[in-house]
């Protein structure tokens, strides 16, 4: 079967392969070795047609028959893209697709013992989201009408026009044409740009763009179509609001203001001078200013010759400070969105896209801040004091993570002392990932730890220690209840 034909057939595969056929496939592999693993198409059907309760057993059987990490990761992501819609909101059930890049990083960089449990847990999230979609809408991604896909020479103009009009059906067809016609880098220049244009769904569109880019970087470009189509659907979601192209809505105003502000950047704006002295003033603006204020302050710093990395440092620290001020879902999304926009900035080769991603990131931070609600503390990331009373270094990590369940302020202060001293980051991140897998409370745990790790990687040492320390406000520890799905996965893998 050709690659293109496989892409189109998988869209309806789960409905044409009955549960009886899946059972037959399972019987075929029941005692076989690595060569007995079922085909890609049958594995997609297995995921979609299996009962949620029985799926872990089926997948463990395939693992023993030779199924690999990367193959299962790709099939879960593909199945999620095909049966879970980013409507009515880019979030909730849609995390079955949107979180997969975070799972991917945990699988690739975490402990060996946590890889399969992470993937079996992700498959369970897929089944929960699939069931919710089936109950509410019955949506599945249909094969695109190839007769209406724009020709290669017209694909980019058709895509930009459709996205600017907020026309999801036309954009869906256009991205298929663009996928076939444009270089990967150019396609993602456009996807990163438009995924950042509005604040609806608190950053999930930018997170989805990063999800697709990272997954395809690992899995390869040949199976990209359902991923790109799912992302394009998500980008065009404006919930129950009027068409943004014909309206003046709050979620779109930063983008429209920043289009003009981006034109004020000097031509050599990316070759500025590091300006760590600018960070405190920028943080003060992020604490009190509006979205307009923070974007203008960022642009002004660019015009003064401050290098972009200094500005991204301020943006990332502003996101981290929200965890300190009020841990929870809004602060989590500030950090995952900052990471997604920074990822797009780093990966894009288009100057205009990079300007807009940085300005949008600056504008989004006060929008997150203003959503924190009541009970917000006045604590500052540069005011966190280290606790140097911790025990000897070989026991510090255990003490830090144990404090999570009792006093997160204490955990953060202990962590700051650990990072400012001789504490080993690799050991900290390894343990943080392990508790994320073993005791996760949901998909946001995966998204946060991987975003925090990536954000910290781009900070200088004095700020890096503080940023990693505030991650303790939303990480898991030994006192967090064990995830039941993961516990069962470990049991099945041991049996």
C-alpha positions in Angstrom: 0.0 0.0 0.0 1.4 3.5 -0.8 1.9 6.0 1.9 -0.7 8.4 0.5 -3.3 5.6 0.2 -2.6 4.6 3.8 -3.2 8.1 5.0 -6.7 8.2 3.4 -7.8 4.8 4.4 -6.9 5.2 8.1 -9.5 7.9 8.4 -12.2 5.3 8.1 -10.3 2.2 9.2 -11.7 2.1 12.7 -15.2 1.9 11.5 -14.5 -0.8 8.8 -12.4 -3.0 11.1 -14.9 -4.6 13.5 -14.0 -5.7 17.0 -14.1 -9.3 15.7 -11.4 -8.5 13.3 -9.3 -6.9 16.1 -9.8 -10.1 18.1 -8.6 -12.1 15.2 -5.5 -10.0 15.0 -4.9 -10.5 18.6 -5.2 -14.2 18.3 -2.7 -14.1 15.4 -0.1 -12.5 17.6 -0.8 -14.5 20.8 2.4 -16.6 21.1 4.4 -15.0 18.4 7.7 -13.2 18.6 8.7 -9.8 17.3 7.7 -10.6 13.7 4.2 -11.3 14.9 3.4 -7.7 15.8 0.3 -6.4 13.9 0.4 -3.8 11.1 0.2 -0.1 11.6 -3.4 0.0 10.3 -4.5 -2.8 12.6 -2.8 -1.2 15.5 -4.8 2.0 14.9 -7.9 -0.1 14.8 -6.9 -1.9 18.0 -6.6 1.4 19.8 -9.9 2.7 18.6 -12.0 -0.4 18.7 -10.8 -2.0 21.9 -12.7 -1.7 25.1 -11.0 0.8 27.4 -10.6 -1.7 30.2 -9.1 -4.4 28.0 -6.8 -2.1 25.9 -3.8 -2.2 28.3 -3.8 -6.0 28.1 -3.9 -5.9 24.3 -1.1 -3.4 24.1 1.1 -5.3 26.5 0.6 -8.3 24.3 1.8 -6.2 21.3 4.8 -4.9 23.3 5.8 -8.5 23.9 5.4 -9.2 20.2 7.9 -6.5 19.4 6.0 -3.2 19.4 8.4 -0.2 19.9 8.0 2.9 21.9 8.1 5.3 18.9 5.5 3.3 17.0 3.0 3.2 19.8 3.6 6.9 20.5 2.9 7.7 16.9 -0.2 5.6 16.6 -1.7 7.0 19.8 -1.2 10.6 18.5 -2.6 9.7 15.1 -5.6 8.0 16.5 -6.3 11.0 18.8 -6.0 13.4 15.9 -8.5 11.4 13.9 -11.2 10.9 16.5 -11.0 13.8 19.0 -12.1 17.3 17.8 -10.7 20.6 19.1 -14.3 21.8 19.3 -16.1 23.3 21.1 -12.9 24.2 23.0 -9.2 23.6 22.3 -8.6 21.7 25.6 -10.2 19.1 27.9 -10.8 16.0 25.7 -8.5 17.4 23.0 -5.5 16.9 25.4 -5.5 13.3 24.1 -3.7 14.8 21.1 -2.3 18.0 22.4 -0.3 16.5 25.3 1.5 13.9 23.2 4.7 15.9 22.7 5.1 16.1 26.5 4.6 12.3 26.8 7.1 11.9 24.0 9.8 13.9 25.8 9.1 11.9 29.0 9.4 8.6 27.2 12.6 9.7 25.4 14.4 11.4 28.3 12.9 9.8 31.4 13.6 6.5 33.2 13.4 3.3 31.2 11.0 1.9 33.8 8.6 4.8 33.1 8.4 4.6 29.3 5.8 1.9 28.7 3.6 3.0 31.7 3.6 6.6 30.2 2.4 5.3 26.8 -0.2 2.9 28.3 -1.5 5.9 30.4 -1.7 8.0 27.2 -3.7 5.3 25.5 -6.1 5.3 28.3 -6.5 9.1 28.0 -7.2 8.6 24.3 -10.0 6.1 25.1 -11.6 8.5 27.6 -11.5 11.3 25.1 -12.8 9.1 22.3 -15.7 8.0 24.4 -16.6 11.6 25.3 -16.4 12.7 21.7 -18.6 9.7 20.6 -21.2 10.6 23.3 -21.3 14.3 22.4 -20.7 14.7 18.7 -19.7 11.4 17.0 -17.0 13.4 15.1 -14.3 11.7 13.1 -11.8 13.2 10.7 -13.1 12.5 7.3 -10.8 12.0 4.2 -10.3 15.4 2.5 -12.0 16.1 -0.8 -8.9 16.0 -3.0 -10.8 17.6 -5.9 -11.0 20.8 -3.8 -7.4 20.8 -2.5 -5.6 23.8 -4.0 -2.9 23.2 -6.6 0.7 23.4 -5.4 1.3 26.9 -6.7 -1.8 28.2 -5.0 -1.6 26.3 -1.7 0.1 29.0 0.4 -2.1 31.8 -0.7 -5.2 29.6 -0.2 -4.1 28.7 3.3 -3.4 32.3 4.4 -6.6 33.5 2.9 -8.7 30.8 4.6 -7.0 31.3 8.0 -7.4 35.1 7.7 -11.1 34.5 7.0 -11.4 32.0 9.9 -12.9 29.5 7.4 -12.1 26.0 8.9 -13.2 23.9 6.0 -11.2 25.9 3.4 -8.2 26.0 5.8 -8.4 22.2 6.2 -8.2 21.7 2.4 -5.5 24.3 2.0 -3.2 22.8 4.7 -3.4 19.4 2.9 -2.3 21.2 -0.3 0.4 23.1 1.5 1.7 19.9 3.1 2.2 18.5 -0.3 3.7 21.6 -1.8 5.7 23.6 0.7 8.9 22.8 2.5 8.4 21.8 6.1 10.1 24.9 7.4 7.8 27.2 5.5 4.7 25.3 6.5 5.6 25.6 10.2 6.5 29.3 9.8 2.8 29.8 9.0 1.5 27.4 11.5 3.5 28.8 14.4 2.5 32.3 13.4 -1.3 31.8 13.2 -1.4 29.5 16.3 -0.2 32.5 18.3 -2.7 35.1 17.0 -5.3 34.9 19.7 -5.6 34.2 23.4 -8.6 31.9 23.2 -8.2 28.6 25.1 -5.4 30.1 27.1 -2.5 29.2 24.8 -3.6 25.7 23.7 -3.3 26.6 20.0 0.4 27.5 20.3 0.8 24.3 22.5 -0.8 22.3 19.7 1.5 23.7 17.1 4.5 22.8 19.2 3.0 19.3 19.8 2.8 18.7 16.0 6.3 20.1 15.3 8.0 18.0 18.0 6.1 14.8 17.1 6.8 15.1 13.4 10.5 15.8 14.1 10.6 12.4 15.9 8.1 10.4 13.9 8.9 11.6 10.4 7.0 13.7 7.9 5.3 10.9 5.9 2.3 10.6 8.3 1.9 14.3 9.0 -1.4 14.9 7.4 -3.8 14.1 10.2 -1.6 16.0 12.7 -1.6 19.1 10.5 -5.3 18.9 9.8 -6.0 18.6 13.5 -3.8 21.6 14.3 -5.5 23.6 11.6 -9.0 22.8 13.0 -7.8 23.9 16.4 -6.3 27.2 15.1 -9.7 28.1 13.5 -11.7 27.5 16.7 -13.3 30.7 18.0 -15.7 28.9 20.3 -19.2 30.6 20.3 -17.9 34.1 19.5 -18.6 35.8 16.2 -16.2 35.4 13.3 -13.0 37.3 14.4 -12.3 38.4 10.9 -15.5 40.5 11.1 -15.3 41.5 14.7 -13.3 43.4 17.3 -12.9 40.8 20.1 -10.6 41.0 23.1 -8.8 37.8 22.3 -7.6 39.2 19.0 -6.6 42.7 20.0 -3.0 42.0 21.1 -2.3 40.4 17.7 -3.7 43.4 15.8 -1.7 45.9 18.0 1.5 43.8 17.7 1.3 43.6 13.9 2.1 47.4 13.9 4.5 47.2 16.8 6.6 44.5 15.0 7.2 47.0 12.2 9.2 49.2 14.7 11.9 46.6 15.2 15.3 47.5 13.6 16.5 45.2 10.8 19.3 43.9 13.0 17.1 43.3 16.1 18.3 39.7 16.6 21.9 40.8 17.2 21.4 42.9 20.3 23.5 42.9 23.4 22.6 40.8 26.4 21.0 43.1 29.0 20.5 41.3 32.3 20.0 44.7 33.9 16.8 45.1 32.0 15.1 42.0 33.5 14.0 43.6 36.8 12.3 46.5 35.0 10.6 44.2 32.6 9.4 42.0 35.4 7.9 45.1 37.1 6.0 45.8 33.9 4.7 42.2 33.7 3.5 42.5 37.3 1.4 45.6 36.8 1.1 46.4 33.2 -1.5 45.5 30.5 -0.9 43.3 27.5 -0.3 46.5 25.5 2.2 47.7 28.1 4.2 44.5 28.1 4.4 44.2 24.4 5.4 47.9 24.1 8.1 47.5 26.8 9.4 44.5 24.9 9.5 46.3 21.6 11.2 49.3 23.3 13.9 47.1 24.7 14.5 45.7 21.2 14.9 49.2 19.8 17.4 49.9 22.6 19.5 47.0 21.4 18.6 44.5 24.1 19.1 41.0 22.7 16.0 38.7 22.3 17.3 36.1 24.8 17.1 38.7 27.6 13.5 39.4 26.7 12.6 35.7 26.6 14.2 35.3 30.0 11.9 38.0 31.4 8.8 36.4 29.7 9.7 32.9 31.1 10.3 34.3 34.6 7.0 36.2 34.5 5.3 32.9 33.8 7.2 31.1 36.6 6.3 33.9 39.0 2.6 33.1 38.5 3.2 29.6 40.0 4.6 31.3 43.1 1.7 33.7 43.3 -1.1 31.2 42.8 -0.4 27.6 41.8 -3.0 26.0 39.6 -4.3 25.7 36.1 -3.8 29.3 34.9 -0.2 29.5 36.1 0.5 26.1 34.5 -0.8 27.3 31.2 1.3 30.5 31.4 4.4 28.4 31.5 3.4 25.8 28.9 2.3 28.7 26.6 5.6 30.6 27.1 7.5 27.4 26.2 5.4 26.7 23.1 5.8 30.3 21.8 9.5 30.2 22.5 9.8 26.9 20.7 8.1 28.4 17.7 10.3 31.4 17.9 13.4 29.2 18.0 12.3 26.9 15.2 10.9 29.5 12.7 13.1 30.9 10.1 10.7 33.7 9.2 11.6 37.1 10.7 8.0 38.4 10.9 6.8 35.2 12.6 9.6 35.5 15.2 8.8 39.1 16.0 5.1 38.3 16.4 5.7 35.2 18.6 7.9 37.2 21.0 5.4 40.1 21.2 2.5 37.8 21.7 4.3 35.9 24.4 4.9 39.3 26.2 1.3 40.3 25.7 -0.1 37.0 27.0 1.6 37.0 30.4 -0.5 39.8 31.9 -3.6 38.1 30.4 -2.8 35.0 32.4 -2.0 37.1 35.4 -5.4 38.8 35.3 -7.1 35.4 35.2 -5.6 34.2 38.4 -8.6 35.4 40.4 -8.8 36.0 44.1 -6.2 34.9 46.7 -3.2 35.9 44.6 0.0 36.4 46.7 2.4 39.3 46.2 5.5 37.0 46.3 8.1 37.6 43.6 10.4 35.1 41.9 13.4 37.4 42.6 12.4 37.6 46.3 12.3 33.9 47.0 14.7 33.1 49.9 16.7 29.8 49.9 16.5 27.5 52.9 20.0 26.3 53.6 19.0 24.1 56.6 18.5 21.0 54.4 20.4 17.8 55.3 23.5 16.6 53.5 23.3 16.7 49.7 22.7 13.0 49.1 19.4 13.3 51.0 18.4 16.8 49.8 16.2 15.6 46.9 14.2 13.3 49.1 13.6 16.1 51.6 12.6 18.6 48.8 10.0 16.3 47.2 8.7 15.1 50.6 8.0 18.7 51.5 5.6 19.0 48.5 2.8 17.3 50.4 3.3 19.4 53.5 4.5 22.9 52.6 5.2 23.9 49.0 6.8 27.2 50.1 9.3 25.1 52.1 9.8 22.8 49.2 10.6 25.7 46.8 13.0 27.3 49.3 14.8 24.0 49.8 15.0 23.5 46.1 16.4 27.0 45.6 19.2 26.3 48.1 19.8 22.9 46.3 20.2 24.6 42.9 22.3 27.5 44.2 24.6 25.0 45.9 26.0 21.8 44.4 22.6 20.2 43.7 22.6 18.0 40.5 19.9 19.2 38.1 19.9 15.8 36.3 19.0 14.0 39.4 16.2 16.5 40.3 14.7 16.3 36.8 14.9 12.5 36.7 12.9 12.3 40.0 10.4 15.0 39.0 9.7 13.1 35.8 9.3 9.8 37.7 6.8 11.3 40.1 5.0 12.9 37.1 4.6 9.4 35.5 3.9 7.4 38.7 1.6 9.9 40.5 0.2 12.2 37.8 -3.1 13.8 38.4 -3.8 14.4 34.7 -2.3 15.5 31.4 -1.3 18.9 32.8 1.3 17.3 35.0 3.2 16.0 31.9 2.8 19.3 30.1 4.1 21.3 33.0 7.2 19.3 33.9 8.4 19.2 30.2 7.7 22.9 29.7 9.5 23.8 32.9 12.5 21.7 31.9 12.7 23.2 28.4 12.2 26.8 29.7 14.9 26.4 32.3 17.3 25.1 29.7 17.3 28.6 28.1 17.9 30.6 31.3 21.2 31.7 32.8 22.3 30.1 36.0 21.1 32.7 38.5 17.6 32.8 37.1 17.5 29.1 36.2 17.8 28.1 39.8 14.8 30.3 40.8 12.7 29.1 37.9 13.2 25.5 38.7 12.5 26.1 42.4 9.1 27.6 41.7 8.2 24.5 39.7 7.7 22.8 43.1 4.5 24.6 43.5 2.8 22.3 41.0 5.0 19.2 40.8 4.1 15.8 42.4 6.0 14.0 45.2 5.9 10.8 47.2 2.8 12.0 49.0 0.8 12.4 45.8 -1.6 9.5 45.3 -0.4 6.9 42.8 -2.1 7.0 39.4 -4.3 3.9 39.1 -3.8 3.5 35.4 -0.1 3.6 35.7 -0.2 1.2 38.7 -2.2 -1.3 36.6 0.2 -0.8 33.6 3.2 -1.7 35.8 1.4 -4.8 37.1 0.6 -6.0 33.5 4.1 -5.3 32.3 5.5 -7.3 35.2 3.2 -10.3 34.8 
